[in-house]
Amino acid sequence: MGNPELCILLDSILVLLETDNTEKAKEVIKNGIKRIDRGMTSGSTDTDQK
């Protein structure tokens, strides 16, 4: 996950929290963590995905 993707993810979480949609925010956070974990375990980098 690159910096632009991370910024979008964080912005989405912020909007969800500001609108009191905490359950959806938790889901987005968990999915983001899974994506990061998959990227780290597979050894992929941002340049591998281009």
OpenMM code with the backbone's topology and positions (N, CA, C; nanometers):
from openmm import Vec3, app, unit

residues = "MET GLY ASN PRO GLU LEU CYS ILE LEU LEU ASP SER ILE LEU VAL LEU LEU GLU THR ASP ASN THR GLU LYS ALA LYS GLU VAL ILE LYS ASN GLY ILE LYS ARG ILE ASP ARG GLY MET THR SER GLY SER THR ASP THR ASP GLN LYS".split()
positions = [
    Vec3(0.0857, -0.1170, 0.0000),
    Vec3(0.0000, 0.0000, 0.0000),
    Vec3(0.0898, 0.1227, 0.0000),
    Vec3(0.0727, 0.2073, -0.1000),
    Vec3(0.1562, 0.3257, -0.1110),
    Vec3(0.0981, 0.4445, -0.0364),
    Vec3(0.1733, 0.5535, -0.0359),
    Vec3(0.1297, 0.6733, 0.0359),
    Vec3(-0.0044, 0.7274, -0.0114),
    Vec3(-0.0319, 0.7361, -0.1428),
    Vec3(-0.1628, 0.7869, -0.1858),
    Vec3(-0.2775, 0.6998, -0.1352),
    Vec3(-0.2590, 0.5681, -0.1418),
    Vec3(-0.3626, 0.4769, -0.0928),
    Vec3(-0.3833, 0.4935, 0.0573),
    Vec3(-0.2752, 0.5097, 0.1303),
    Vec3(-0.2845, 0.5268, 0.2746),
    Vec3(-0.3566, 0.6566, 0.3095),
    Vec3(-0.3291, 0.7625, 0.2362),
    Vec3(-0.3968, 0.8905, 0.2599),
    Vec3(-0.5469, 0.8782, 0.2344),
    Vec3(-0.5842, 0.8098, 0.1275),
    Vec3(-0.7260, 0.7889, 0.0980),
    Vec3(-0.7915, 0.7075, 0.2079),
    Vec3(-0.7234, 0.6031, 0.2525),
    Vec3(-0.7757, 0.5182, 0.3589),
    Vec3(-0.7971, 0.5987, 0.4872),
    Vec3(-0.6979, 0.6771, 0.5262),
    Vec3(-0.7088, 0.7572, 0.6480),
    Vec3(-0.8175, 0.8627, 0.6355),
    Vec3(-0.8295, 0.9243, 0.5194),
    Vec3(-0.9341, 1.0242, 0.4967),
    Vec3(-1.0726, 0.9607, 0.5078),
    Vec3(-1.0862, 0.8409, 0.4533),
    Vec3(-1.2137, 0.7691, 0.4608),
    Vec3(-1.2499, 0.7374, 0.6053),
    Vec3(-1.1521, 0.6936, 0.6822),
    Vec3(-1.1750, 0.6623, 0.8233),
    Vec3(-1.2160, 0.7883, 0.8990),
    Vec3(-1.1495, 0.8986, 0.8715),
    Vec3(-1.1816, 1.0244, 0.9379),
    Vec3(-1.3261, 1.0656, 0.9105),
    Vec3(-1.3700, 1.0563, 0.7858),
    Vec3(-1.5074, 1.0913, 0.7503),
    Vec3(-1.6060, 1.0002, 0.8228),
    Vec3(-1.5756, 0.8717, 0.8262),
    Vec3(-1.6643, 0.7776, 0.8953),
    Vec3(-1.6749, 0.8107, 1.0435),
    Vec3(-1.5634, 0.8436, 1.1056),
    Vec3(-1.5652, 0.8785, 1.2480),
    Vec3(-1.6398, 1.0092, 1.2734),
    Vec3(-1.6230, 1.1058, 1.1834),
    Vec3(-1.6917, 1.2344, 1.1989),
    Vec3(-1.8427, 1.2203, 1.1854),
    Vec3(-1.8873, 1.1175, 1.1139),
    Vec3(-2.0311, 1.0947, 1.0951),
    Vec3(-2.0827, 0.9865, 1.1894),
    Vec3(-2.0059, 0.9566, 1.2933),
    Vec3(-2.0436, 0.8577, 1.3949),
    Vec3(-2.0690, 0.7184, 1.3376),
    Vec3(-2.0025, 0.6857, 1.2288),
    Vec3(-2.0164, 0.5531, 1.1693),
    Vec3(-1.8966, 0.4680, 1.2129),
    Vec3(-1.8880, 0.4442, 1.3433),
    Vec3(-1.7705, 0.3787, 1.3999),
    Vec3(-1.7565, 0.2333, 1.3570),
    Vec3(-1.8672, 0.1640, 1.3398),
    Vec3(-1.8580, 0.0230, 1.2991),
    Vec3(-1.7965, 0.0109, 1.1601),
    Vec3(-1.8383, 0.0967, 1.0683),
    Vec3(-1.7804, 0.0942, 0.9330),
    Vec3(-1.6340, 0.1360, 0.9383),
    Vec3(-1.6008, 0.2329, 1.0237),
    Vec3(-1.4612, 0.2763, 1.0384),
    Vec3(-1.3745, 0.1606, 1.0862),
    Vec3(-1.4254, 0.0838, 1.1831),
    Vec3(-1.3516, -0.0331, 1.2321),
    Vec3(-1.3292, -0.1338, 1.1206),
    Vec3(-1.4303, -0.1544, 1.0384),
    Vec3(-1.4193, -0.2486, 0.9266),
    Vec3(-1.3129, -0.2027, 0.8261),
    Vec3(-1.3131, -0.0737, 0.7957),
    Vec3(-1.2140, -0.0185, 0.7023),
    Vec3(-1.0732, -0.0342, 0.7594),
    Vec3(-1.0567, -0.0082, 0.8890),
    Vec3(-0.9261, -0.0227, 0.9537),
    Vec3(-0.8790, -0.1680, 0.9469),
    Vec3(-0.9675, -0.2614, 0.9807),
    Vec3(-0.9317, -0.4036, 0.9779),
    Vec3(-0.8928, -0.4480, 0.8378),
    Vec3(-0.9667, -0.4030, 0.7367),
    Vec3(-0.9337, -0.4387, 0.5985),
    Vec3(-0.7991, -0.3790, 0.5565),
    Vec3(-0.7722, -0.2561, 0.5998),
    Vec3(-0.6433, -0.1934, 0.5697),
    Vec3(-0.5279, -0.2690, 0.6326),
    Vec3(-0.5469, -0.3127, 0.7564),
    Vec3(-0.4425, -0.3912, 0.8244),
    Vec3(-0.4174, -0.5217, 0.7504),
    Vec3(-0.5239, -0.5869, 0.7063),
    Vec3(-0.5084, -0.7120, 0.6310),
    Vec3(-0.4307, -0.6890, 0.5021),
    Vec3(-0.4599, -0.5786, 0.4310),
    Vec3(-0.3881, -0.5479, 0.3066),
    Vec3(-0.2404, -0.5243, 0.3333),
    Vec3(-0.2108, -0.4514, 0.4412),
    Vec3(-0.0712, -0.4243, 0.4750),
    Vec3(-0.0002, -0.5542, 0.5120),
    Vec3(-0.0656, -0.6380, 0.5931),
    Vec3(-0.0068, -0.7666, 0.6331),
    Vec3(0.0201, -0.8540, 0.5119),
    Vec3(-0.0736, -0.8600, 0.4197),
    Vec3(-0.0545, -0.9409, 0.2980),
    Vec3(0.0643, -0.8902, 0.2174),
    Vec3(0.0769, -0.7577, 0.2085),
    Vec3(0.1883, -0.6992, 0.1343),
    Vec3(0.3216, -0.7295, 0.1985),
    Vec3(0.3247, -0.7303, 0.3305),
    Vec3(0.4500, -0.7564, 0.4017),
    Vec3(0.4876, -0.9036, 0.3931),
    Vec3(0.3905, -0.9936, 0.4023),
    Vec3(0.4216, -1.1360, 0.4014),
    Vec3(0.4538, -1.1862, 0.2616),
    Vec3(0.3967, -1.1207, 0.1596),
    Vec3(0.4238, -1.1659, 0.0234),
    Vec3(0.5546, -1.1083, -0.0290),
    Vec3(0.6076, -1.0096, 0.0419),
    Vec3(0.7331, -0.9490, -0.0007),
    Vec3(0.7156, -0.8504, -0.1141),
    Vec3(0.5908, -0.8146, -0.1442),
    Vec3(0.5679, -0.7206, -0.2532),
    Vec3(0.5985, -0.5788, -0.2066),
    Vec3(0.6336, -0.4952, -0.3027),
    Vec3(0.6566, -0.3549, -0.2754),
    Vec3(0.5708, -0.2746, -0.3701),
    Vec3(0.5702, -0.1443, -0.3535),
    Vec3(0.4937, -0.0587, -0.4427),
    Vec3(0.5403, -0.0743, -0.5867),
    Vec3(0.6684, -0.0939, -0.6078),
    Vec3(0.7198, -0.1061, -0.7445),
    Vec3(0.6787, -0.2390, -0.8061),
    Vec3(0.6538, -0.3414, -0.7240),
    Vec3(0.6085, -0.4698, -0.7777),
    Vec3(0.4691, -0.4601, -0.8353),
    Vec3(0.3887, -0.3677, -0.7857),
    Vec3(0.2496, -0.3590, -0.8260),
    Vec3(0.2278, -0.2713, -0.9468),
    Vec3(0.3315, -0.2043, -0.9972),
    Vec3(0.3162, -0.1139, -1.1121),
    Vec3(0.3300, -0.1886, -1.2421),
] * unit.nanometer
topology = app.Topology()
chain = topology.addChain("A")
for resn in residues:
    res = topology.addResidue(resn, chain)
    for name in ("N", "CA", "C"):
        topology.addAtom(name, app.Element.getBySymbol(name[0]), res)
